[in-house]
């Protein structure tokens, strides 16, 4: 990927068991410290081996996925909107401020939780349990 200028990334996960997740994150690669800050964040959470094996060594992709996962956990627990998540992230150990001051800005996040009516019920055949 080309890491110059200001880039906007949409990070999604529709396979989450608790709902659909979407985050839009802007990274200003013109900020003098943004790549180093991102690298420090990634190193706080994962090893070099995991970075290589799961993220093809791409620290930016690893960072975006880690951040999106954290955002989703915050929204699932609190039901905060984008502004609330930005504020809450200031308290999170290992993560940077995502209000844009350090080169990373959360533009939008949405957590669409599964409601009771979204689930399906299917009766299963009973199986006999043998004892012994």
C-alpha positions in Angstrom: 0.0 0.0 0.0 1.0 3.6 -0.6 1.4 5.3 2.7 1.6 9.0 1.7 -0.9 11.8 2.2 -4.2 11.3 3.9 -5.9 8.0 3.5 -9.3 6.8 4.6 -9.9 3.2 5.4 -13.2 1.3 5.9 -12.8 -1.7 8.2 -15.7 -4.1 8.4 -16.7 -7.4 9.9 -20.0 -8.9 9.1 -19.1 -12.3 10.6 -19.2 -11.2 14.2 -21.6 -13.3 16.3 -23.0 -10.3 18.0 -23.7 -8.1 15.0 -22.2 -6.2 12.1 -19.3 -3.8 12.6 -18.0 -0.9 10.5 -15.4 1.7 11.2 -14.0 4.4 9.0 -10.6 5.5 10.0 -8.5 8.3 8.5 -4.7 8.3 8.7 -2.7 11.4 7.9 0.7 10.0 6.7 1.9 13.7 6.5 1.9 13.8 10.3 5.6 13.4 11.2 5.1 10.8 13.9 2.1 8.8 12.7 3.9 5.7 11.4 6.1 5.4 14.5 3.0 5.9 16.8 1.2 3.2 14.9 4.2 0.9 15.0 4.4 1.4 18.8 0.7 0.6 19.2 1.0 -2.6 17.1 4.1 -3.7 19.1 2.2 -3.2 22.3 -0.4 -5.8 21.3 1.3 -8.3 19.0 4.6 -10.0 18.3 6.7 -9.6 15.2 6.0 -13.2 14.3 2.2 -12.7 14.5 2.6 -9.5 12.5 4.3 -11.4 9.8 2.0 -14.5 9.9 -1.4 -12.8 10.2 -0.9 -9.4 8.6 1.8 -10.1 6.0 4.1 -7.8 7.9 1.9 -4.8 7.2 1.9 -2.7 10.4 -0.8 -0.3 9.1 -3.2 -3.1 8.3 -2.5 -4.7 11.6 -3.1 -1.4 13.4 -6.4 -0.8 11.5 -7.7 -4.2 12.4 -6.7 -3.9 16.1 -8.3 -0.5 16.3 -11.5 -1.6 14.6 -11.7 -4.6 17.0 -11.3 -2.3 20.0 -13.9 0.1 18.7 -16.3 -2.7 18.2 -15.8 -3.9 21.8 -16.4 -0.4 23.1 -19.6 0.0 21.1 -20.9 -3.5 22.1 -20.3 -2.7 25.8 -21.5 0.9 25.8 -23.6 1.6 22.7 -21.5 4.9 22.2 -21.7 6.8 19.0 -18.5 7.9 17.1 -17.9 10.9 19.4 -18.3 8.7 22.5 -15.9 6.1 21.2 -13.3 8.8 20.4 -13.6 10.0 24.0 -13.5 6.5 25.5 -10.4 5.6 23.5 -8.4 8.3 25.4 -8.7 5.9 28.5 -7.6 2.8 26.7 -4.1 1.5 27.5 -1.9 0.9 24.4 -4.0 2.8 22.0 -3.4 6.4 20.7 -5.8 9.3 20.8 -8.0 8.9 17.7 -9.3 12.5 17.4 -6.9 13.4 14.7 -4.3 15.2 16.8 -1.8 12.4 16.4 -2.6 11.7 12.7 -5.3 9.1 13.2 -9.0 10.0 13.3 -12.1 7.9 13.7 -14.5 9.3 11.1 -17.4 6.9 11.7 -18.2 3.7 13.5 -21.3 1.6 13.7 -22.2 -1.5 15.5 -25.4 -3.1 14.4 -26.2 -5.5 17.1 -28.4 -8.6 16.5 -31.8 -8.0 18.0 -33.9 -10.9 19.2 -36.0 -10.9 16.1 -32.8 -11.4 14.0 -32.2 -14.9 15.4 -33.7 -18.1 14.0 -35.0 -21.0 16.0 -34.8 -24.5 14.7 -35.9 -27.6 16.5 -33.2 -30.3 16.7 -33.8 -34.0 16.7 -33.2 -35.6 20.1 -30.4 -38.0 20.3 -30.2 -40.8 22.8 -27.3 -40.6 25.2 -25.7 -43.9 26.1 -24.4 -44.3 29.6 -21.5 -46.4 29.6 
